[in-house]
Amino acid sequence: MIKNFLHKNYLIYGGSIVATRVLEYAVLFFAAHYLSKDNYGELEYYKKLIEVVSSVFAFGFPALIISYTKSKESKQYFFLLGCIFVLLLAIVSMLVLGIFNWLFLLVPFVFYALFFNGGITPAYLLVKEGSNYASVYKILISGLFYAVIFVAIYFFDVTGMAYVVAGYILFPIAFVYVGYQLLQQKLVKQKILKYGRLFKKLLLSSFTLVVSNFANLMFLYTDIFIIKIISENANTEIANYSFALNVANMLLLIPLTLVQVDIEKLKNNFSHVSVLNKRIVLLSGLAAIFLVFVYVMLINTLYIDYKGFFTAFLIILAAKFVQSLSPLYGSLMVINKLFRKNLEVNLFALVLNIVLSYFLYQYYSINGIAIASFISLVVRYIIQRIVLNKFYK
C-alpha cells in the first residue's frame, strides 16, 4: 500500500495541492497572528463569501468538464463555452449584486469561478493536459494569489479586504493566459455551434450541479454565516472559530488529493472504490491524530489568544474526519450522473445544518455550531452511502 501512495502521480499532483494549501495556511496563520481578531474575522468572512458565491458563477462546469467530457475536442469546446457562460452570467448578475451592495465583489467572484483552484480552468487543465500540467498551474496561480494577499496586508494595511484586492490584481493576468490557451486551440465555428447545442441541453444538469455545489459550500460555511448574522461580536467569534477550522481543514487535503488523482480510475473501475476508501480512512485517521498535536503546539506558542477553544477544535476535527470520507462518494454520484440525488442530499444536509447551528449556538455558542456540523456531516455521509449502494445494486 505504501508503494501505491508513492506513485509519481500522487506525489506530483498531491504535492501541488499540499503546496497550494501550505501557501494558503501560511497567509491565514500570518493574518491570525498579525491582524486584530476583528480584522482577521472580516478577512475570513470575505474569503468564505467569495468562495460560496463564486461556486454559483462557476455553474457546476468544473464537475461537468471532469465527469462528462471524454474526447480532447469536447474538453476544449466545453471549456470555451463554460468561460463565455460565466462572463455572461457575471454581466446579468450585476443588478442583483448592486442590490446587496456586493458589486465590488464581482471581479473576485469571476476570478475564483474561472481561474482559481476549484474553478473551470484548473478542471480543464486536469482532464486535458493531465495532473502534472495542472499541478504547475495550481502552484503558480496560488503562489501569485497568496503573495499579493501577504503584500496587501503587511505593506499596504489592506487587512480584511485582502482577498478582494488579490482578485482584482490577478484577474487581467489570468484572463490573458486563458485567452492564449483558447487561441492555441484553433477552434472551428461550426464545432462551436455543434457543442453549443449539446452544451444547452446539459445546462439543466449543470444547474443541478451549481445548486448542489452552492448547497455543499454553504453547508461547510453555515457556521461562519450564522455567527455573522446572530452574534453580537461577530468578527471576533468568526476569528476564534476560523482558526480552529483552518487547522482541522488540513485533514481534507488527503481525500481531495486521492480522489482527484484517481478520477479516471473511478470512472472505469468500480473495484477501485474500495481500495481508495481504505487509503482515505487510514491516512485521515493518522492525520487527525497529528493535527491534535499541531493545534496544541500552536495555541501554546504563537497563538495564545486562541487557547480557550480546544473543545471546539476537537469537535470540528471529528466533523472533518467524517467529511474526509465524503468526497469519494460525492464524486461517484457526479460520475454516475446522479445530479438530482446529489442535490437532494446536499440540500437536506444544508437545511439540517442551518437549523441545528441556529439552535445549538443559543445554548453552546461556537461549540454548538461545531456539534451541528458534526451531526450534519454524519447524516450526509450515511445518506450518500445508502444512495450509492442502491444505485450499484
Residue pairs with C-beta under 8 A, 6 or more apart in sequence:
1 279
1 282
4 10
4 279
5 279
5 283
9 131
9 132
9 261
10 257
10 258
10 261
12 131
12 132
12 135
13 131
13 132
13 134
13 135
13 257
13 260
13 261
14 257
14 258
14 261
15 135
16 134
16 135
16 136
16 138
16 139
17 138
17 253
17 256
17 257
17 260
18 253
18 257
19 138
19 139
19 142
20 117
20 138
20 139
20 142
21 250
21 253
23 142
23 143
23 146
24 142
24 146
25 246
25 250
26 146
27 146
27 149
27 150
27 153
28 44
28 246
29 246
29 298
29 302
29 303
30 150
30 153
30 154
31 40
31 43
31 153
31 162
32 40
32 239
32 243
32 246
32 303
32 306
33 302
33 303
34 153
34 154
35 43
35 153
35 159
35 160
37 235
37 236
37 239
37 240
37 305
38 235
38 236
38 239
39 159
39 160
39 235
40 160
40 235
40 239
40 242
41 160
41 234
41 235
41 236
41 237
41 238
41 239
41 242
42 159
42 160
42 161
42 235
43 159
43 160
43 161
43 162
43 163
44 224
44 238
44 239
44 242
45 160
45 224
45 228
45 235
45 238
46 105
46 160
46 161
46 163
46 164
47 163
48 221
48 224
48 225
49 105
50 105
50 108
50 109
50 112
50 163
50 164
50 167
51 112
51 217
51 221
52 214
52 217
52 218
52 221
53 102
53 105
53 109
54 108
54 109
54 110
54 111
54 112
54 113
54 116
54 119
55 113
55 118
55 210
55 213
55 214
55 216
55 217
56 210
56 214
57 86
57 89
57 90
57 93
57 109
57 110
57 112
57 113
58 86
58 112
58 113
58 114
58 118
58 119
58 120
58 210
58 213
59 82
59 85
59 86
59 89
59 113
59 206
59 207
59 209
59 210
60 205
60 206
60 207
60 208
60 209
60 210
60 212
60 213
61 78
61 82
61 85
61 86
61 120
61 123
61 206
62 118
62 119
62 120
62 122
62 123
63 123
63 209
63 213
63 334
64 78
64 82
64 202
64 205
64 206
64 209
65 75
65 78
65 79
65 82
65 120
65 123
65 124
65 127
66 123
66 126
66 127
66 263
66 334
67 267
67 334
67 335
67 337
68 74
68 78
68 202
69 75
69 78
69 127
72 128
73 191
74 195
75 124
75 127
75 128
76 128
76 185
76 187
77 187
77 191
77 192
77 195
77 199
78 124
78 195
78 199
79 120
79 121
79 124
79 128
79 182
80 182
80 185
80 187
80 192
81 192
81 195
81 196
81 199
82 120
82 124
83 114
83 120
83 178
83 182
85 199
86 110
86 113
86 114
86 120
87 110
90 106
90 109
90 110
93 106
94 103
94 106
97 103
97 105
97 106
104 164
105 164
107 167
107 168
107 171
108 163
108 164
108 166
108 167
108 168
109 167
110 171
111 167
111 170
111 171
111 174
112 118
112 119
112 167
113 119
113 120
114 120
114 121
114 174
114 178
115 121
115 141
115 170
115 171
115 174
115 175
115 178
116 122
116 141
116 145
117 138
117 141
117 142
121 137
121 174
121 178
121 181
122 134
122 137
122 138
122 141
125 133
125 134
125 137
126 134
126 260
126 263
131 260
131 261
141 170
141 174
144 170
144 173
145 166
145 170
146 166
148 162
148 165
148 166
148 169
148 170
149 162
149 163
149 165
149 166
152 158
152 161
152 162
152 165
152 166
153 159
153 162
158 165
205 337
205 339
208 339
208 340
208 342
208 343
209 334
209 339
209 342
209 343
211 343
211 347
212 339
212 342
212 343
212 346
212 347
213 346
215 343
215 346
215 347
215 349
215 350
216 330
216 346
216 350
218 225
218 350
219 346
219 349
219 350
219 353
219 376
219 380
222 350
222 353
222 354
222 357
222 369
222 372
222 373
223 241
223 245
223 357
223 366
223 369
223 370
223 372
223 373
224 238
224 241
224 242
226 354
226 357
226 358
226 361
226 369
227 234
227 237
227 238
227 241
227 361
227 366
227 369
228 234
228 238
230 358
230 361
231 237
231 238
237 365
237 366
240 306
240 309
240 312
240 366
241 309
241 312
241 366
241 369
241 370
243 303
243 306
243 309
244 295
244 306
244 309
244 312
244 313
244 316
244 370
245 316
247 291
247 294
247 295
247 298
247 313
247 317
248 291
248 313
248 316
248 317
248 319
248 320
249 320
250 287
250 291
250 294
251 284
251 287
251 288
251 291
251 317
251 320
251 321
251 323
251 324
252 320
252 323
252 324
252 327
253 287
254 280
254 283
254 284
254 287
254 324
255 280
255 284
255 324
255 325
255 326
255 327
255 328
256 327
258 276
258 279
258 280
258 283
258 328
259 266
259 276
259 327
259 328
259 331
262 272
262 276
263 331
263 335
265 272
265 276
266 272
266 273
266 276
266 328
266 331
266 332
266 335
267 335
270 392
273 328
273 332
276 328
277 325
277 328
280 324
280 325
280 328
281 325
284 321
284 324
284 325
285 321
288 317
288 320
288 321
291 317
292 314
292 317
295 310
295 313
295 317
296 310
298 306
299 306
299 307
299 310
300 307
309 366
311 367
312 366
312 367
312 370
315 367
315 370
315 371
315 373
315 374
316 370
316 373
316 374
318 374
319 370
319 373
319 374
319 377
322 374
322 377
322 378
322 381
323 377
323 381
325 381
326 377
326 380
326 381
326 384
329 381
329 384
329 385
329 388
330 342
330 384
332 388
333 339
333 341
333 342
333 345
333 384
333 387
333 388
334 342
336 391
338 387
338 388
338 391
341 387
345 380
345 383
345 384
345 387
346 380
348 379
348 380
348 383
349 376
349 377
349 379
349 380
349 383
352 375
352 376
352 379
353 372
353 373
353 376
356 371
356 372
356 375
356 376
357 368
357 369
357 372
357 373
359 368
360 368
360 369
360 371
360 372
361 368
361 369
361 372
362 368
364 371
